[in-house]
């Protein structure tokens, strides 16, 4: 799916996802981040997983299947913009509040999607959010209200169990028990719990 690094010399950032396994795969995807600096000989992949120190670098192939499910691209940024943003993404990864042993909880979070969503809220220039069926993406530490770095999206969460989000990237969303329903305004569509996004 990803071209060989030698065949793609420019910098690139990919946000990727794939359906996860078991019963949870009926409701959710697993997401991760892939990056490569200009001229770099390999891609670096960052995931959060449920054992040991949860944020892993290059634990899995950059575009490897997840529980045998084919991954897809959520967002791609390349060239000079990716080169500019890679240090910011690395800083957001380094500053993730739940990057400690046993700092993972499948539901309502913090899980793999909580981690990637944190990066996207910190690096708003990536101009994307995770799919609505990325369960855990709306988990915030404790109960509270947060605003994205650029002030264009707002999130309220009650311990990851219920909440709302609204703004430029989120449109309008209602969150309940990790599921999301809402309207996408930026790219018109509906957000359907467990299913994902349906364009209009």
HELIX and SHEET records of a PDB file:
HELIX    1   1 UNK A    5  UNK A    7  5                                   3    
HELIX    2   2 UNK A   23  UNK A   26  5                                   4    
HELIX    3   3 UNK A   80  UNK A   94  1                                  15    
HELIX    4   4 UNK A  112  UNK A  122  1                                  11    
HELIX    5   5 UNK A  124  UNK A  126  5                                   3    
SHEET    1   A 5 UNK A  55  UNK A  57  0                                        
SHEET    2   A 5 UNK A  44  UNK A  48 -1                                        
SHEET    3   A 5 UNK A  29  UNK A  36 -1                                        
SHEET    4   A 5 UNK A  12  UNK A  19 -1                                        
SHEET    5   A 5 UNK A  72  UNK A  78 -1                                        
SHEET    1   B 7 UNK A 143  UNK A 147  0                                        
SHEET    2   B 7 UNK A 153  UNK A 158 -1                                        
SHEET    3   B 7 UNK A 162  UNK A 167 -1                                        
SHEET    4   B 7 UNK A 171  UNK A 176 -1                                        
SHEET    5   B 7 UNK A 179  UNK A 184 -1                                        
SHEET    6   B 7 UNK A 189  UNK A 192 -1                                        
SHEET    7   B 7 UNK A 196  UNK A 199 -1                                        
END                                                                             
